Amino acid sequence: MKILQKGFNYSQDGPGNRLVYHLQGCNFSCKWCSNADSIPKDNPKAKDVSVSELIDEILRSRMMFFDGGGVTFTGGEATLQADELIELLMLLRENGIHTCIETNGSSPRFAEITEHVDYLIVDMKHYDDAEHKKWVGSSLTDVKKNIEYAFSSGRQIHIRIPVINGVNVDPTAFAEYFSLFNTDNAVFEFLAYHEYGKDKWKGKYQIENGFVSDDVIKQFTDEFKKHGLKTVST
């Protein structure tokens, strides 16, 4: 597997204290991406690590997985390395290690991969396909299909919406879409825009005045609650 970086993080990448692996390569090119160096398929900073090496490292780290922690695979887009990811997830489950993936939700192998995942986090960047293509560079169709599959399957899903001024600050459009489905198994979180990864971009950074106020995040929270959708903050 191509691993760009790794490190421990508490509660923000799944429950508890977690060993987080950032995998190299992404099929989206979100204009606000905080890990822009993980987007290209190849990166000289990324290391090729075998599944057996990763298993060994993770098992040696298990004493650090307190408060319900474990391992999280993020990116880039972790599902692009589906074969190795599935093999690794299955081995981790056999060893009693809690797993999480953070994904853009576009993988054609979404159902196959998530079958082996304990905690699923999916980003949804926009509610409109044309706007999604404009800001992300890819269609929203597969994302919606896979999110709707998760709703219908009854499996747990944690949906995160990055809230960005000038891009997607209409909470009603999001809430009305999600309220079409049975979301008893879902929670929703709103991530206010930041520029922590701006220095990783090559060329012109394309988001201007993207910051949102606490009031905007509250509007999202209130609107989702009005539609009977459960919100969380991590």
C-alpha positions as CSV (number, residue, x, y, z in Angstrom):
1,M,0.0,0.0,0.0
2,K,1.2,3.5,-0.7
3,I,1.2,5.4,2.6
4,L,1.9,9.1,2.7
5,Q,2.0,9.6,6.4
6,K,0.8,8.2,9.7
7,G,0.2,9.2,13.3
8,F,-2.0,9.0,16.3
9,N,-5.1,11.2,16.7
10,Y,-7.8,11.2,19.4
11,S,-11.5,11.1,18.5
12,Q,-11.5,13.1,15.2
13,D,-10.9,10.2,12.9
14,G,-13.2,7.8,14.6
15,P,-13.8,6.9,18.2
16,G,-11.0,6.9,20.8
17,N,-7.3,7.1,20.2
18,R,-6.5,6.0,16.7
19,L,-3.5,5.2,14.5
20,V,-4.3,7.0,11.3
21,Y,-2.8,6.1,8.0
22,H,-3.1,8.6,5.1
23,L,-3.0,6.6,1.8
24,Q,-1.6,8.2,-1.3
25,G,-3.9,9.0,-4.3
26,C,-7.4,10.4,-4.7
27,N,-10.0,10.4,-7.5
28,F,-11.3,13.8,-6.3
29,S,-9.5,17.1,-6.5
30,C,-11.4,19.3,-3.9
31,K,-10.3,22.8,-4.2
32,W,-10.0,23.2,-0.4
33,C,-8.3,19.9,0.2
34,S,-6.1,20.0,3.4
35,N,-4.0,17.1,2.1
36,A,-3.3,18.2,-1.4
37,D,-0.1,16.3,-1.5
38,S,-2.1,13.1,-1.2
39,I,-4.1,13.7,-4.4
40,P,-1.6,12.5,-7.0
41,K,-1.3,8.8,-7.6
42,D,2.4,9.0,-7.2
43,N,4.4,11.0,-4.7
44,P,8.1,10.5,-3.9
45,K,7.2,11.1,-0.2
46,A,4.8,8.1,-0.1
47,K,6.2,4.7,1.0
48,D,5.2,1.3,-0.3
49,V,4.3,-0.8,2.7
50,S,3.1,-4.4,2.6
51,V,0.0,-5.6,4.3
52,S,2.1,-7.9,6.5
53,E,4.3,-5.0,7.6
54,L,1.2,-2.9,8.4
55,I,-0.4,-5.7,10.4
56,D,2.8,-6.1,12.4
57,E,3.0,-2.4,13.1
58,I,-0.6,-2.1,14.1
59,L,-0.6,-5.1,16.5
60,R,2.5,-3.7,18.2
61,S,0.6,-0.4,18.6
62,R,-2.6,-1.9,20.0
63,M,-1.9,-0.8,23.6
64,M,-2.4,2.7,22.4
65,F,-6.0,2.0,21.2
66,F,-7.7,3.3,24.4
67,D,-11.2,4.6,24.8
68,G,-12.5,2.4,22.0
69,G,-9.8,3.4,19.6
70,G,-8.2,1.5,16.7
71,V,-7.0,2.1,13.2
72,T,-8.3,4.6,10.6
73,F,-7.5,4.6,6.9
74,T,-7.9,8.0,5.2
75,G,-6.3,9.8,2.3
76,G,-6.2,10.8,-0.3
77,E,-8.9,8.2,-0.9
78,A,-8.2,4.9,0.8
79,T,-10.7,2.9,-1.3
80,L,-8.6,3.3,-4.4
81,Q,-6.3,0.6,-2.9
82,A,-9.3,-1.6,-2.4
83,D,-7.7,-5.1,-2.7
84,E,-5.0,-4.4,-0.1
85,L,-7.4,-2.5,2.1
86,I,-9.9,-5.3,2.2
87,E,-7.2,-7.8,3.0
88,L,-5.9,-5.6,5.8
89,L,-9.4,-4.9,7.2
90,M,-10.2,-8.6,7.3
91,L,-6.9,-9.4,9.2
92,L,-7.5,-6.6,11.6
93,R,-11.0,-7.9,12.4
94,E,-9.6,-11.4,13.0
95,N,-7.2,-9.8,15.5
96,G,-9.9,-7.8,17.3
97,I,-8.7,-4.4,16.1
98,H,-11.4,-1.7,15.6
99,T,-11.3,-0.2,12.1
100,C,-12.5,3.0,10.5
101,I,-12.3,4.5,7.0
102,E,-12.8,8.1,6.0
103,T,-13.9,8.1,2.4
104,N,-15.4,10.4,-0.3
105,G,-18.0,7.6,-0.9
106,S,-17.4,7.2,-4.6
107,S,-16.0,3.7,-4.8
108,P,-17.8,1.2,-7.0
109,R,-16.6,-1.3,-4.4
110,F,-18.2,0.6,-1.5
111,A,-20.4,-2.2,-0.2
112,E,-17.7,-4.8,-0.5
113,I,-15.2,-2.6,1.4
114,T,-17.5,-1.3,4.1
115,E,-18.7,-4.8,5.0
116,H,-15.3,-5.2,6.8
117,V,-15.3,-1.8,8.5
118,D,-16.4,-1.1,12.1
119,Y,-16.9,2.7,11.8
120,L,-17.6,4.4,8.5
121,I,-17.1,8.2,7.8
122,V,-18.2,9.6,4.5
123,D,-17.7,13.2,3.3
124,M,-20.5,14.7,1.2
125,K,-19.2,17.9,-0.3
126,H,-22.3,19.2,-2.1
127,Y,-26.0,18.3,-2.8
128,D,-25.9,19.4,-6.5
129,D,-24.1,17.3,-9.1
130,A,-23.1,20.3,-11.4
131,E,-21.7,22.2,-8.4
132,H,-20.0,19.0,-7.1
133,K,-18.2,18.6,-10.4
134,K,-17.2,22.3,-10.3
135,W,-15.6,22.2,-6.9
136,V,-14.5,18.5,-6.7
137,G,-13.9,17.6,-10.3
138,S,-16.1,14.5,-10.2
139,S,-19.8,13.6,-10.3
140,L,-21.9,13.2,-7.1
141,T,-23.9,10.3,-8.5
142,D,-21.8,7.4,-7.0
143,V,-21.5,9.2,-3.7
144,K,-25.3,9.5,-3.4
145,K,-25.8,5.9,-4.5
146,N,-23.3,4.6,-1.9
147,I,-24.7,6.8,1.0
148,E,-28.2,5.7,0.2
149,Y,-27.0,2.0,0.2
150,A,-25.6,2.6,3.7
151,F,-28.9,4.1,4.8
152,S,-30.9,1.1,3.4
153,S,-28.5,-1.5,4.7
154,G,-28.9,-0.3,8.3
155,R,-25.2,-0.1,8.8
156,Q,-23.6,2.8,10.8
157,I,-22.6,5.8,8.8
158,H,-21.1,9.2,10.0
159,I,-21.6,11.8,7.3
160,R,-19.4,14.9,7.3
161,I,-20.1,18.1,5.4
162,P,-17.3,20.6,4.9
163,V,-19.1,24.0,5.1
164,I,-17.5,26.5,2.8
165,N,-18.6,30.1,2.1
166,G,-19.5,30.5,-1.5
167,V,-19.6,26.8,-2.1
168,N,-22.3,24.9,-0.1
169,V,-23.8,27.0,2.7
170,D,-27.5,26.0,2.1
171,P,-28.3,23.7,5.0
172,T,-31.9,23.2,3.8
173,A,-30.9,21.6,0.5
174,F,-28.7,19.1,2.4
175,A,-31.3,18.4,5.1
176,E,-34.1,17.9,2.6
177,Y,-32.1,15.4,0.6
178,F,-31.1,13.3,3.7
179,S,-34.6,13.4,5.1
180,L,-35.9,11.4,2.1
181,F,-34.3,8.3,3.7
182,N,-34.3,6.3,6.9
183,T,-31.3,7.8,8.7
184,D,-31.8,6.0,12.1
185,N,-28.3,4.6,11.6
186,A,-26.7,7.9,10.6
187,V,-25.1,10.9,12.3
188,F,-24.2,14.2,10.6
189,E,-21.3,16.6,11.4
190,F,-20.4,20.0,9.9
191,L,-16.8,21.0,9.5
192,A,-16.2,24.7,9.2
193,Y,-13.7,25.6,6.4
194,H,-10.1,26.1,7.4
195,E,-6.8,26.6,5.5
196,Y,-4.5,24.3,7.4
197,G,-3.4,22.6,4.2
198,K,-3.1,25.7,2.0
199,D,0.7,25.6,2.0
200,K,0.6,22.1,0.5
201,W,-0.9,23.3,-2.8
202,K,1.2,23.9,-5.9
203,G,0.0,26.8,-7.9
204,K,-2.9,29.1,-7.1
205,Y,-5.1,28.2,-4.1
206,Q,-8.6,28.6,-5.5
207,I,-10.8,29.2,-2.5
208,E,-11.3,32.8,-1.5
209,N,-13.3,34.0,1.6
210,G,-14.2,30.4,2.4
211,F,-14.5,30.9,6.2
212,V,-17.9,30.6,7.8
213,S,-19.1,31.9,11.2
214,D,-20.3,29.9,14.2
215,D,-23.8,31.1,13.3
216,V,-23.6,29.3,9.9
217,I,-22.7,26.1,11.6
218,K,-25.5,26.6,14.0
219,Q,-27.9,27.1,11.1
220,F,-26.9,23.7,9.7
221,T,-27.3,22.1,13.1
222,D,-30.7,23.6,13.7
223,E,-31.9,22.8,10.2
224,F,-30.9,19.2,10.4
225,K,-32.5,18.8,13.8
226,K,-35.7,20.3,12.4
227,H,-35.7,17.5,9.8
228,G,-35.1,14.9,12.5
229,L,-31.5,14.3,11.6
230,K,-29.0,13.5,14.4
231,T,-26.0,15.8,14.5
232,V,-22.6,15.3,16.3
233,S,-19.4,17.3,16.9
234,T,-16.0,15.7,17.3
